[in-house]
Amino acid sequence: MGQLCGRCMQLLRDFVALVQKMSSELVHSIKECLALISECSCLKQNGSKTRQLYKPVLQPHERVTAQEFLQQIERGFEMSPLGKDPLEALRILAFSENPGLQQSAALYYLHMSQHMNVPLPAEHLEPFYALLRSADLEVQQVSSLSLVNFLLEGNIDKEMVVQMGLLEPILDLLESEDPTVQCNSCACTMTLAVSESNREAIGAARGVTPLLSLANSYDPRVQQNAVGAILNLTQSERIQLVLCKEGALPVLTLLLESPDSEVQYYSCAALSNIAANAQHHEAMLRIGDRFLLRTLISLLSSSVDKKVSSQACVCLRNLATRADTQAKLVAKDVLPRLCSLLVSSSEDVRRAAVALLWVLSQYPHNQDPLVCTELLQSLGMLLSVHTTDHVIAGHAACIIENLNLSKNRQRIIESPCVEGLLQTMLSIDIQEDSLHYVTSCLAELAKQEGATLRMVKWIDEPLTKRLVRLAGQREHTETSFRAASIIQHMIDHEKMMLLLKCHITEIQAYLRSFLTHQEVRFQQLAISTFCRLQADPEFSLAFRESQMAKLLEQVRQQTEETQELLKAAICHADS
């Protein structure tokens, strides 16, 4: 055989090097593939199935434990069912490879979860790890159900469940093919996610992805619990980012059209939580050319479940932070739907609707469309009927004040809004912030003669007494100033003067307080009120007897001294 030439030898060396390189890359690819497969949960399920290929042998100590455990059950656990002996028996049965023994332990836990009214000690959570990891489907079903029962009844500390290492097997069960196991594991996750620390743990353990998958389940129980778990997770801003990255927004948006009202509510509430963070607005509004806005508006219909309509209002309110979004809502005829919700029998719906209207009224370009007879009538009736609802009172007053533009004033004056505000002022507790908004709105309206005439028409002794007392209290200075301002604007009307004569002493008291107030506006309001009241003989006499003139003289002297100091300061500055 002849010897290879130099060229052929080089070709052969290159071929060997190529084969070696390809082999190395192939081995590396095989290793990567095997590593990925080993991390997947399906391998754990396959491993579970291989364990079923042989029949587990009942160990002698397991047989003895099972017999003793049955005897204890028959005696009804004369000692405590949470005692040391039952716990040790449950541990042996739970960690056994025999499905029958594991079933016995799981069934006993289920019995305890249905009848026990005391907290489950932390050590009793240890057997759950083995039961949830069991290869037997019935054990998975029963143990996960008992854990749900314990959590719902508050017999287990939610943080302790995670600390004991049970979160991983619970999340693994989300990928089970059995709907019952899926339902129970979703319910566990939903309940655990109530805790802030547990939400972070679920996110870190990558529990978001299987929940989103189960949110599309055809089983209504699984779907409800999965979306409920997602709702609880959206209370964490960090997990909101994870959810959006994993594609939660389109999933939740489509679920708004679910025939199941619970799924609608959970998905709408989850979107509301996400919409509370403005950084997600662009992505939310981009879905299907503002499909989310159209769907939420459709949920404002009276035929929709009340809690869904309420949550749709909340979501729209959170989204309506930009002027263009608000303009689109008004352009899509959202107002008639909101007006119908204002007369809903549900308090939550009424409050959510008026809160959304308040947000819309803040945008100047929306104010003209909002000042329609239907809306003003609805607001007036809302205030008159629900006089003690501080949430409605505060928002409605702010809406009316926002709409109180020069070209809109007459419509507001002619509506039932003035009467509604007066009745609300009479009923709301002084400690409520909403009273400040009500008196502020009335004080602004009182600057217009038409509104003042309307107020005088409805004013009576209880309302007069309320105004005087509000003006005289010192805890809430802004409310005091607004009430006194309303009184000052109505003094020139005979009816109001007659009503005020029953409160001469209280009026003098708040006037004296205003005259000595550090803020000039209080002093000016007191002087203006004093001048108008002094035209009445009874008030004039009362002022003379109380030496109000001396107090006014002191204020005059202080003012003159202040003016002299100001002149000197100005001259000094000019020089």
C-alpha positions as CSV (number, residue, x, y, z in Angstrom):
1,M,0.0,0.0,0.0
2,G,1.4,3.4,-1.1
3,Q,2.2,6.2,1.4
4,L,-0.2,9.2,1.6
5,C,1.1,12.4,0.1
6,G,1.4,15.6,2.3
7,R,-1.8,17.1,0.9
8,C,-3.9,14.0,1.7
9,M,-2.4,13.8,5.2
10,Q,-3.5,17.4,5.8
11,L,-7.0,16.7,4.6
12,L,-7.2,13.7,6.9
13,R,-6.0,15.7,9.9
14,D,-8.6,18.5,9.1
15,F,-11.3,15.8,8.9
16,V,-10.4,14.3,12.3
17,A,-10.3,17.8,13.9
18,L,-13.8,18.6,12.4
19,V,-15.2,15.3,13.8
20,Q,-13.7,16.0,17.2
21,K,-15.2,19.6,17.2
22,M,-18.6,18.3,16.1
23,S,-18.5,15.6,18.8
24,S,-17.6,18.1,21.5
25,E,-20.5,20.4,20.4
26,L,-22.9,17.5,20.2
27,V,-22.0,16.3,23.7
28,H,-22.4,19.9,25.0
29,S,-25.9,20.1,23.4
30,I,-26.9,16.8,24.8
31,K,-25.9,17.9,28.3
32,E,-27.8,21.1,27.9
33,C,-30.9,19.2,26.7
34,L,-30.8,16.8,29.6
35,A,-30.3,19.6,32.1
36,L,-33.4,21.4,30.8
37,I,-35.5,18.2,30.9
38,S,-34.4,17.4,34.4
39,E,-35.7,20.8,35.6
40,C,-39.1,20.4,34.1
41,S,-42.0,19.3,36.4
42,C,-43.1,16.6,33.9
43,L,-40.0,14.6,34.8
44,K,-41.2,14.6,38.4
45,Q,-44.6,13.3,37.3
46,N,-42.9,10.6,35.1
47,G,-40.8,9.7,38.1
48,S,-43.9,9.3,40.1
49,K,-45.4,7.0,37.6
50,T,-42.3,4.8,37.6
51,R,-42.8,4.3,41.3
52,Q,-46.2,2.8,40.5
53,L,-44.6,0.1,38.4
54,Y,-43.9,-1.9,41.6
55,K,-46.1,-2.7,44.5
56,P,-44.7,-1.1,47.7
57,V,-44.0,-3.5,50.5
58,L,-45.7,-2.8,53.8
59,Q,-42.9,-2.5,56.4
60,P,-43.4,-4.2,59.8
61,H,-43.2,-0.9,61.7
62,E,-45.7,0.7,59.3
63,R,-48.2,-2.3,59.8
64,V,-47.9,-1.8,63.6
65,T,-48.4,2.0,63.3
66,A,-51.4,1.6,61.0
67,Q,-53.1,-0.8,63.5
68,E,-52.4,1.5,66.5
69,F,-53.6,4.5,64.4
70,L,-56.9,2.7,63.6
71,Q,-57.4,1.8,67.2
72,Q,-56.9,5.4,68.2
73,I,-59.4,6.6,65.6
74,E,-61.9,4.0,66.9
75,R,-61.5,5.4,70.4
76,G,-61.9,8.9,69.0
77,F,-58.4,9.9,70.3
78,E,-59.1,9.8,74.0
79,M,-56.0,12.0,74.2
80,S,-55.9,15.1,72.0
81,P,-55.9,14.5,68.2
82,L,-53.0,16.9,68.1
83,G,-51.0,15.0,70.6
84,K,-47.5,13.5,70.2
85,D,-48.7,9.9,69.5
86,P,-51.1,10.8,66.7
87,L,-48.5,13.1,65.1
88,E,-45.8,10.4,65.1
89,A,-48.3,8.0,63.5
90,L,-49.3,10.5,60.9
91,R,-45.6,11.1,60.1
92,I,-45.0,7.4,59.5
93,L,-48.1,7.0,57.4
94,A,-47.5,10.1,55.4
95,F,-43.9,9.3,54.5
96,S,-44.7,5.6,53.7
97,E,-44.4,4.5,50.1
98,N,-47.7,2.6,50.5
99,P,-50.5,4.6,48.9
100,G,-53.1,3.1,51.3
101,L,-51.3,4.3,54.4
102,Q,-50.8,7.7,52.8
103,Q,-54.5,7.8,52.1
104,S,-55.3,7.1,55.7
105,A,-53.1,10.0,56.8
106,A,-54.6,12.3,54.2
107,L,-58.2,11.4,55.2
108,Y,-57.5,12.0,58.8
109,Y,-56.2,15.5,58.0
110,L,-59.3,16.1,56.0
111,H,-61.4,15.0,58.9
112,M,-59.5,17.4,61.2
113,S,-59.8,20.3,58.8
114,Q,-63.6,19.9,58.7
115,H,-64.2,19.6,62.5
116,M,-61.3,21.3,64.2
117,N,-61.7,24.8,65.6
118,V,-58.2,25.3,67.0
119,P,-54.9,26.3,65.3
120,L,-52.9,23.4,63.8
121,P,-49.4,23.3,65.4
122,A,-46.5,23.9,63.0
123,E,-45.2,20.4,63.5
124,H,-48.4,19.0,62.0
125,L,-47.5,20.6,58.7
126,E,-44.5,18.3,58.2
127,P,-46.5,15.3,57.0
128,F,-48.1,17.5,54.4
129,Y,-44.9,17.7,52.4
130,A,-44.9,14.0,51.8
131,L,-48.6,13.9,51.2
132,L,-48.5,16.6,48.6
133,R,-45.5,14.9,46.9
134,S,-47.3,11.6,46.9
135,A,-47.5,9.7,43.6
136,D,-51.1,8.7,44.4
137,L,-53.7,11.0,42.9
138,E,-56.2,10.4,45.7
139,V,-53.7,11.4,48.3
140,Q,-52.9,14.6,46.3
141,Q,-56.6,15.5,46.1
142,V,-57.5,14.8,49.7
143,S,-54.3,16.4,51.3
144,S,-54.6,19.5,49.1
145,L,-58.3,19.9,50.0
146,S,-57.5,19.6,53.7
147,L,-54.8,22.2,53.4
148,V,-57.3,24.5,51.7
149,N,-59.8,24.0,54.6
150,F,-57.2,24.7,57.2
151,L,-56.2,27.9,55.4
152,L,-59.7,29.2,54.8
153,E,-60.7,28.5,58.5
154,G,-57.6,30.4,59.6
155,N,-56.3,27.3,61.5
156,I,-52.9,27.5,59.9
157,D,-50.5,30.5,59.8
158,K,-50.1,31.4,56.2
159,E,-46.4,32.5,56.5
160,M,-45.7,29.3,58.4
161,V,-46.9,27.2,55.4
162,V,-44.2,28.8,53.2
163,Q,-41.6,28.6,56.0
164,M,-42.2,24.9,56.3
165,G,-41.3,24.4,52.6
166,L,-44.9,23.5,51.4
167,L,-45.0,26.2,48.7
168,E,-42.9,24.2,46.2
169,P,-45.1,21.1,46.3
170,I,-48.2,23.3,46.1
171,L,-46.9,25.1,43.0
172,D,-45.9,21.8,41.5
173,L,-49.5,20.6,41.8
174,L,-50.6,23.5,39.7
175,E,-49.2,21.5,36.7
176,S,-51.1,18.4,37.6
177,E,-53.4,17.0,34.9
178,D,-56.2,16.4,37.4
179,P,-58.8,19.3,37.7
180,T,-59.5,18.6,41.4
181,V,-55.8,18.9,42.3
182,Q,-55.5,22.0,40.1
183,C,-58.5,23.6,41.8
184,N,-57.2,22.8,45.3
185,S,-53.6,24.0,44.6
186,C,-54.9,27.2,43.0
187,A,-57.1,27.8,46.1
188,C,-54.1,27.2,48.4
189,T,-52.0,29.7,46.3
190,M,-54.8,32.2,46.3
191,T,-55.2,32.1,50.1
192,L,-51.4,32.2,50.7
193,A,-51.1,35.2,48.4
194,V,-53.0,37.3,50.9
195,S,-49.7,37.7,52.8
196,E,-47.2,40.2,51.4
197,S,-44.2,38.0,52.2
198,N,-45.9,35.0,50.6
199,R,-46.7,37.0,47.4
200,E,-43.0,37.6,47.0
201,A,-42.2,34.0,47.7
202,I,-44.7,32.8,45.1
203,G,-43.2,35.2,42.5
204,A,-39.7,34.1,43.3
205,A,-40.7,30.4,42.9
206,R,-42.1,31.2,39.4
207,G,-45.7,30.5,40.4
208,V,-47.0,33.2,38.0
209,T,-46.7,31.2,34.8
210,P,-48.8,28.1,35.7
211,L,-51.5,30.3,37.2
212,L,-51.8,32.3,34.0
213,S,-52.1,29.0,32.1
214,L,-54.8,27.8,34.5
215,A,-56.6,31.1,34.1
216,N,-57.6,29.7,30.7
217,S,-58.9,26.4,32.1
218,Y,-62.2,25.1,30.9
219,D,-63.0,24.0,34.4
220,P,-64.8,26.9,36.1
221,R,-63.6,26.1,39.6
222,V,-60.0,26.0,38.4
223,Q,-60.3,29.2,36.5
224,Q,-62.0,31.0,39.4
225,N,-59.2,30.1,41.8
226,A,-56.4,30.7,39.4
227,V,-57.7,34.3,38.6
228,G,-58.4,34.8,42.3
229,A,-54.7,34.0,43.0
230,I,-53.6,36.3,40.3
231,L,-55.7,39.1,41.8
232,N,-54.0,38.7,45.2
233,L,-50.6,38.7,43.5
234,T,-51.3,42.0,41.8
235,Q,-51.2,43.7,45.2
236,S,-47.4,43.5,44.8
237,E,-45.9,46.1,42.4
238,R,-43.0,43.9,41.8
239,I,-45.1,40.9,40.8
240,Q,-47.2,43.2,38.6
241,L,-44.1,43.7,36.5
242,V,-43.7,39.9,36.3
243,L,-47.3,39.4,35.4
244,C,-47.1,42.0,32.6
245,K,-43.9,40.4,31.3
246,E,-45.5,37.0,31.3
247,G,-48.5,38.2,29.2
248,A,-51.1,38.6,31.9
249,L,-52.7,41.8,30.4
250,P,-54.3,40.1,27.3
251,V,-55.4,37.1,29.4
252,L,-57.1,39.2,32.0
253,T,-58.6,41.5,29.4
254,L,-60.2,38.6,27.6
255,L,-61.5,37.2,30.8
256,L,-63.6,40.4,31.3
257,E,-66.0,38.8,28.8
258,S,-66.3,35.5,30.7
259,P,-69.8,34.3,31.4
260,D,-68.7,33.7,35.0
261,S,-69.3,36.8,37.1
262,E,-66.7,35.7,39.6
263,V,-64.0,35.4,36.9
264,Q,-65.1,38.8,35.5
265,Y,-64.8,40.4,39.0
266,Y,-61.4,38.9,39.8
267,S,-59.9,39.8,36.4
268,C,-61.4,43.3,36.6
269,A,-60.1,43.8,40.1
270,A,-56.6,42.5,39.1
271,L,-56.6,45.0,36.2
272,S,-57.6,47.8,38.6
273,N,-54.6,47.0,40.8
274,I,-52.3,47.0,37.8
275,A,-53.9,50.3,36.5
276,A,-53.1,52.0,39.8
277,N,-49.5,52.0,38.6
278,A,-49.3,54.5,35.7
279,Q,-46.3,52.8,34.1
280,H,-48.6,50.0,32.9
281,H,-51.2,52.3,31.2
282,E,-49.6,52.4,27.8
283,A,-49.4,48.6,27.6
284,M,-53.0,48.2,28.9
285,L,-54.5,50.7,26.4
286,R,-52.5,49.3,23.5
287,I,-54.3,45.9,23.7
288,G,-56.5,45.5,20.6
289,D,-56.8,49.2,19.8
290,R,-58.2,50.2,23.2
291,F,-60.2,47.0,23.5
292,L,-59.8,47.2,27.3
293,L,-61.6,50.6,27.5
294,R,-64.5,49.5,25.3
295,T,-64.9,46.3,27.4
296,L,-64.8,48.1,30.7
297,I,-67.4,50.7,29.5
298,S,-69.7,47.8,28.4
299,L,-69.4,46.4,32.0
300,L,-71.0,49.6,33.3
301,S,-74.4,48.3,32.0
302,S,-77.1,47.8,34.7
303,S,-77.5,44.2,33.5
304,V,-74.0,43.3,34.7
305,D,-73.3,42.0,38.2
306,K,-73.1,45.0,40.6
307,K,-69.7,44.2,41.9
308,V,-68.3,43.8,38.4
309,S,-69.8,47.2,37.4
310,S,-68.3,48.8,40.5
311,Q,-64.8,47.3,39.8
312,A,-65.1,48.4,36.1
313,C,-65.6,52.0,37.4
314,V,-62.5,51.7,39.7
315,C,-60.4,50.4,36.8
316,L,-61.5,53.2,34.5
317,R,-60.8,55.7,37.2
318,N,-57.3,54.4,37.6
319,L,-56.7,54.5,33.9
320,A,-58.2,58.0,33.4
321,T,-55.1,59.9,34.6
322,R,-54.3,61.3,31.2
323,A,-56.4,63.9,29.4
324,D,-56.6,61.9,26.2
325,T,-57.9,58.9,28.0
326,Q,-60.5,61.0,29.8
327,A,-61.6,62.6,26.5
328,K,-62.0,59.1,24.9
329,L,-64.2,58.0,27.8
330,V,-66.5,60.9,27.4
331,A,-66.6,60.5,23.6
332,K,-67.6,56.9,24.0
333,D,-70.9,58.0,25.8
334,V,-69.8,56.8,29.2
335,L,-72.0,59.5,30.9
336,P,-75.4,57.9,30.4
337,R,-74.1,54.7,31.9
338,L,-72.6,56.4,34.9
339,C,-75.8,58.4,35.5
340,S,-77.7,55.1,35.6
341,L,-75.2,53.7,38.1
342,L,-75.7,56.7,40.4
343,V,-79.2,55.4,41.2
344,S,-78.0,51.8,41.8
345,S,-79.2,50.0,44.9
346,S,-75.5,49.1,45.6
347,E,-73.5,51.5,47.8
348,D,-70.2,50.3,46.2
349,V,-71.6,51.0,42.7
350,R,-72.8,54.5,43.6
351,R,-69.5,55.4,45.2
352,A,-67.4,54.0,42.4
353,A,-69.5,55.8,39.7
354,V,-69.3,59.2,41.5
355,A,-65.6,58.8,42.0
356,L,-65.1,58.2,38.3
357,L,-67.2,61.3,37.4
358,W,-65.0,63.3,39.8
359,V,-61.9,62.3,37.9
360,L,-63.5,63.1,34.6
361,S,-64.7,66.6,35.8
362,Q,-61.1,67.6,36.6
363,Y,-60.3,67.8,32.8
364,P,-61.5,71.3,31.5
365,H,-62.5,70.0,28.1
366,N,-64.8,67.5,29.7
367,Q,-66.7,70.0,31.8
368,D,-69.1,71.2,29.1
369,P,-70.3,67.7,28.1
370,L,-70.6,66.9,31.8
371,V,-72.9,69.8,32.6
372,C,-76.1,68.1,31.3
373,T,-79.5,68.1,32.9
374,E,-79.4,64.4,33.4
375,L,-76.1,64.4,35.4
376,L,-77.0,67.4,37.5
377,Q,-80.4,65.9,38.4
378,S,-78.7,62.6,39.3
379,L,-76.1,64.3,41.5
380,G,-78.8,66.4,43.2
381,M,-80.9,63.4,43.9
382,L,-77.9,61.4,45.0
383,L,-77.0,64.0,47.6
384,S,-80.6,64.4,48.9
385,V,-81.2,60.6,49.3
386,H,-77.8,59.6,50.7
387,T,-77.1,62.6,52.9
388,T,-75.0,60.7,55.4
389,D,-72.7,59.0,52.9
390,H,-69.4,61.0,53.2
391,V,-67.8,59.4,50.2
392,I,-70.7,60.5,47.9
393,A,-70.9,63.9,49.5
394,G,-67.2,64.7,49.1
395,H,-67.0,63.5,45.4
396,A,-70.3,65.1,44.4
397,A,-69.3,68.5,46.0
398,C,-66.0,68.4,44.1
399,I,-67.7,67.6,40.8
400,I,-70.2,70.5,41.2
401,E,-67.4,72.9,42.1
402,N,-65.3,71.8,39.1
403,L,-68.3,72.4,36.8
404,N,-69.0,75.8,38.4
405,L,-67.8,77.7,35.4
406,S,-69.3,81.0,34.3
407,K,-71.3,79.5,31.4
408,N,-72.4,76.5,33.4
409,R,-73.5,78.3,36.6
410,Q,-77.1,78.8,35.8
411,R,-77.7,75.1,35.0
412,I,-76.2,74.2,38.4
413,I,-78.3,76.8,40.2
414,E,-81.5,75.5,38.6
415,S,-80.7,71.9,39.4
416,P,-81.4,70.1,42.8
417,C,-77.6,70.3,43.6
418,V,-77.9,73.3,45.9
419,E,-80.6,71.7,47.9
420,G,-78.7,68.4,48.0
421,L,-75.6,70.1,49.3
422,L,-77.5,71.9,52.0
423,Q,-79.1,68.7,53.2
424,T,-75.8,66.9,53.2
425,M,-74.1,69.7,55.2
426,L,-76.8,69.2,57.8
427,S,-76.1,65.5,58.1
428,I,-72.4,64.9,57.8
429,D,-70.2,64.6,60.9
430,I,-67.8,67.5,61.5
431,Q,-64.9,65.1,61.6
432,E,-65.4,64.0,58.0
433,D,-63.2,65.5,55.4
434,S,-66.1,65.6,53.0
435,L,-67.8,68.3,55.0
436,H,-64.9,70.6,54.0
437,Y,-65.6,70.0,50.3
438,V,-69.4,70.5,50.8
439,T,-68.9,73.9,52.6
440,S,-66.3,74.9,50.0
441,C,-68.6,74.2,47.1
442,L,-71.5,76.1,48.8
443,A,-69.3,79.1,49.6
444,E,-68.3,79.3,45.9
445,L,-71.9,79.0,44.8
446,A,-73.0,81.7,47.4
447,K,-70.9,84.3,45.6
448,Q,-73.5,84.3,42.8
449,E,-76.8,86.0,43.6
450,G,-78.9,83.4,41.8
451,A,-77.4,80.6,44.0
452,T,-77.8,82.7,47.1
453,L,-81.5,83.1,46.4
454,R,-81.8,79.4,45.9
455,M,-80.1,78.8,49.3
456,V,-82.3,81.3,51.0
457,K,-85.3,79.5,49.6
458,W,-84.2,76.2,51.3
459,I,-82.7,77.6,54.5
460,D,-84.4,76.9,57.8
461,E,-83.7,76.9,61.5
462,P,-81.7,73.5,61.6
463,L,-79.6,74.6,58.6
464,T,-79.0,78.1,60.1
465,K,-78.0,76.5,63.4
466,R,-75.6,74.2,61.6
467,L,-74.0,77.0,59.7
468,V,-73.5,79.1,62.9
469,R,-72.0,76.2,64.8
470,L,-69.6,75.3,61.9
471,A,-68.5,78.9,61.8
472,G,-67.9,78.9,65.6
473,Q,-65.9,75.7,65.9
474,R,-62.1,76.1,65.9
475,E,-60.9,72.6,65.2
476,H,-61.4,72.8,61.4
477,T,-60.5,76.4,60.4
478,E,-61.3,76.1,56.7
479,T,-64.7,74.7,57.3
480,S,-65.3,77.5,59.9
481,F,-64.3,80.2,57.3
482,R,-66.5,78.7,54.5
483,A,-69.5,78.5,56.8
484,A,-69.1,82.1,57.9
485,S,-68.7,83.1,54.3
486,I,-72.0,81.4,53.4
487,I,-73.7,83.3,56.2
488,Q,-72.2,86.6,55.1
489,H,-73.5,86.2,51.6
490,M,-77.1,85.5,52.8
491,I,-77.3,88.2,55.5
492,D,-79.0,90.8,53.2
493,H,-82.0,88.6,52.8
494,E,-84.8,89.2,55.4
495,K,-85.5,85.5,55.9
496,M,-81.9,84.8,56.8
497,M,-81.7,87.9,59.1
498,L,-84.7,86.6,61.1
499,L,-83.2,83.2,61.4
500,L,-79.8,84.6,62.6
501,K,-81.4,86.6,65.4
502,C,-81.9,83.4,67.3
503,H,-78.1,83.0,67.4
504,I,-76.8,86.4,68.2
505,T,-74.5,85.2,71.1
506,E,-72.9,82.5,68.9
507,I,-72.4,84.9,66.0
508,Q,-70.7,87.4,68.2
509,A,-68.4,84.7,69.6
510,Y,-67.1,83.6,66.1
511,L,-66.8,87.2,65.0
512,R,-64.6,88.0,68.0
513,S,-62.5,84.9,67.2
514,F,-62.1,86.0,63.5
515,L,-61.1,89.5,64.5
516,T,-58.2,88.2,66.5
517,H,-57.2,85.6,63.9
518,Q,-53.7,85.8,62.5
519,E,-54.9,85.6,58.9
520,V,-56.2,88.8,57.4
521,R,-58.9,87.1,55.4
522,F,-60.6,86.0,58.7
523,Q,-60.5,89.6,60.0
524,Q,-61.8,91.0,56.7
525,L,-64.7,88.5,56.7
526,A,-65.6,89.4,60.3
527,I,-65.6,93.1,59.6
528,S,-67.8,92.7,56.5
529,T,-70.2,90.5,58.4
530,F,-70.3,93.0,61.3
531,C,-71.1,95.9,59.0
532,R,-74.0,94.0,57.4
533,L,-75.4,92.8,60.7
534,Q,-75.1,96.2,62.4
535,A,-77.8,97.5,60.1
536,D,-80.3,95.5,62.1
537,P,-81.4,97.2,65.4
538,E,-81.2,94.0,67.5
539,F,-77.7,93.1,66.3
540,S,-76.6,96.7,66.7
541,L,-77.8,96.8,70.3
542,A,-76.1,93.5,71.0
543,F,-72.8,94.7,69.5
544,R,-72.9,97.8,71.7
545,E,-73.5,95.8,74.8
546,S,-70.8,93.4,74.1
547,Q,-68.3,96.1,73.4
548,M,-67.5,94.8,69.9
549,A,-66.7,98.4,68.9
550,K,-63.6,98.4,71.3
551,L,-62.4,95.2,69.6
552,L,-62.8,96.8,66.2
553,E,-60.9,99.8,67.4
554,Q,-58.0,97.6,68.5
555,V,-57.9,96.0,65.1
556,R,-57.9,99.4,63.4
557,Q,-55.0,100.6,65.5
558,Q,-53.1,97.4,64.8
559,T,-53.8,97.9,61.1
560,E,-52.6,101.5,61.2
561,E,-49.4,100.5,63.0
562,T,-48.8,97.8,60.4
563,Q,-49.4,100.4,57.6
564,E,-46.9,102.8,59.1
565,L,-44.3,100.0,59.4
566,L,-44.9,99.0,55.8
567,K,-44.5,102.6,54.6
568,A,-41.2,102.9,56.5
569,A,-40.0,99.6,55.1
570,I,-40.9,100.6,51.6
571,C,-39.2,104.0,51.9
572,H,-36.1,102.3,53.3
573,A,-36.0,99.9,50.4
574,D,-36.5,102.7,47.8
575,S,-33.6,104.7,49.3
